[in-house]
């Protein structure tokens, strides 16, 4: 193993402010989350945050799909009477 240690600079407050602003823009936010999460030039803490945010997006979308299917199923069974 190599004895070299890699030191990471923390993400500055200003960079987080810009990140949050970009994430407030529809469609652009998803594209940028993929770039930050899987790009090679992103700091590790920001990359992990982007990946976690994408996972939450996937969980929320899956939940909405299940609710939508349940509502459609309920409507289909109630309309047969």
Sine and cosine of phi, psi and omega as CSV:
sin_phi,cos_phi,sin_psi,cos_psi,sin_omega,cos_omega
0.00,0.00,0.51,-0.86,-0.02,-1.00
-1.00,0.10,0.67,-0.74,-0.01,-1.00
-0.99,0.13,0.00,1.00,0.02,-1.00
-0.95,0.31,0.70,-0.72,0.09,-1.00
-0.94,-0.34,0.65,-0.76,0.03,-1.00
-0.99,-0.15,0.81,-0.59,0.03,-1.00
-0.96,-0.27,0.73,-0.69,0.01,-1.00
-0.96,-0.28,0.69,-0.72,0.12,-0.99
-0.98,0.19,0.67,-0.74,0.07,-1.00
-0.93,0.37,0.43,-0.90,0.03,-1.00
-0.95,0.32,0.78,-0.63,-0.07,-1.00
-0.96,0.28,0.36,-0.93,0.00,-1.00
-0.85,0.53,-0.70,0.72,0.00,-1.00
-0.88,0.48,-0.63,0.78,0.03,-1.00
-0.92,0.38,-0.59,0.81,0.07,-1.00
-0.92,0.40,-0.60,0.80,0.02,-1.00
-0.89,0.46,-0.69,0.72,0.03,-1.00
-0.91,0.41,-0.64,0.77,0.03,-1.00
-0.86,0.50,-0.72,0.70,0.00,-1.00
-0.91,0.41,-0.60,0.80,0.05,-1.00
-0.90,0.44,-0.71,0.71,0.01,-1.00
-0.90,0.43,-0.60,0.80,-0.01,-1.00
-0.95,0.31,-0.18,0.98,0.05,-1.00
-1.00,0.07,-0.14,0.99,-0.03,-1.00
-1.00,-0.06,0.87,-0.49,-0.01,-1.00
-0.85,0.52,0.51,-0.86,-0.01,-1.00
0.93,0.37,-0.75,0.66,0.02,-1.00
-0.87,0.49,-0.62,0.79,-0.04,-1.00
-0.87,0.49,-0.67,0.74,-0.02,-1.00
-0.92,0.39,-0.68,0.74,0.02,-1.00
-0.88,0.48,-0.71,0.70,-0.03,-1.00
-0.93,0.37,-0.56,0.83,0.05,-1.00
-0.89,0.45,-0.63,0.78,0.07,-1.00
-0.92,0.39,-0.65,0.76,0.02,-1.00
-0.90,0.43,-0.74,0.68,0.00,-1.00
-0.93,0.38,-0.62,0.79,-0.06,-1.00
-0.95,0.31,-0.57,0.82,-0.12,-0.99
-0.85,-0.53,0.07,1.00,0.06,-1.00
-0.98,0.20,0.39,-0.92,-0.05,-1.00
-1.00,0.01,-0.22,0.98,-0.06,-1.00
-0.99,-0.15,0.18,0.98,-0.07,-1.00
-0.99,-0.12,0.62,-0.78,0.04,-1.00
-0.91,0.42,0.56,-0.83,-0.11,-0.99
-0.84,0.54,-0.64,0.77,-0.02,-1.00
-0.92,0.39,-0.63,0.78,0.02,-1.00
-0.94,0.33,-0.60,0.80,0.03,-1.00
-0.91,0.42,-0.68,0.73,0.03,-1.00
-0.90,0.43,-0.64,0.77,0.05,-1.00
-0.89,0.46,-0.68,0.73,0.00,-1.00
-0.90,0.43,-0.67,0.74,0.03,-1.00
-0.90,0.43,-0.67,0.74,0.02,-1.00
-0.90,0.44,-0.64,0.77,0.02,-1.00
-0.91,0.42,-0.65,0.76,0.05,-1.00
-0.90,0.44,-0.61,0.79,0.05,-1.00
-0.90,0.43,-0.67,0.74,0.05,-1.00
-0.89,0.45,-0.65,0.76,0.07,-1.00
-0.84,0.54,-0.70,0.71,-0.01,-1.00
-0.90,0.43,-0.65,0.76,0.02,-1.00
-0.90,0.44,-0.70,0.71,-0.01,-1.00
-0.91,0.42,-0.68,0.73,0.02,-1.00
-0.89,0.45,-0.68,0.74,0.03,-1.00
-0.88,0.47,-0.65,0.76,0.03,-1.00
-0.89,0.46,-0.72,0.70,0.02,-1.00
-0.89,0.46,-0.62,0.79,0.04,-1.00
-0.90,0.44,-0.69,0.72,0.03,-1.00
-0.89,0.45,-0.66,0.75,0.03,-1.00
-0.90,0.43,-0.68,0.73,0.01,-1.00
-0.88,0.48,-0.69,0.72,0.03,-1.00
-0.90,0.44,-0.65,0.76,0.02,-1.00
-0.90,0.43,-0.65,0.76,0.02,-1.00
-0.91,0.41,-0.71,0.71,0.03,-1.00
-0.89,0.45,-0.64,0.77,0.05,-1.00
-0.90,0.44,-0.65,0.76,0.04,-1.00
-0.91,0.42,-0.63,0.78,0.03,-1.00
-0.93,0.36,-0.60,0.80,-0.02,-1.00
-0.93,0.37,-0.62,0.79,-0.01,-1.00
-0.97,0.23,-0.53,0.85,-0.02,-1.00
-0.98,0.19,-0.39,0.92,-0.02,-1.00
-0.99,0.12,-0.12,0.99,-0.02,-1.00
-0.99,0.10,-0.10,1.00,0.00,-1.00
-1.00,0.09,0.00,0.00,0.00,0.00
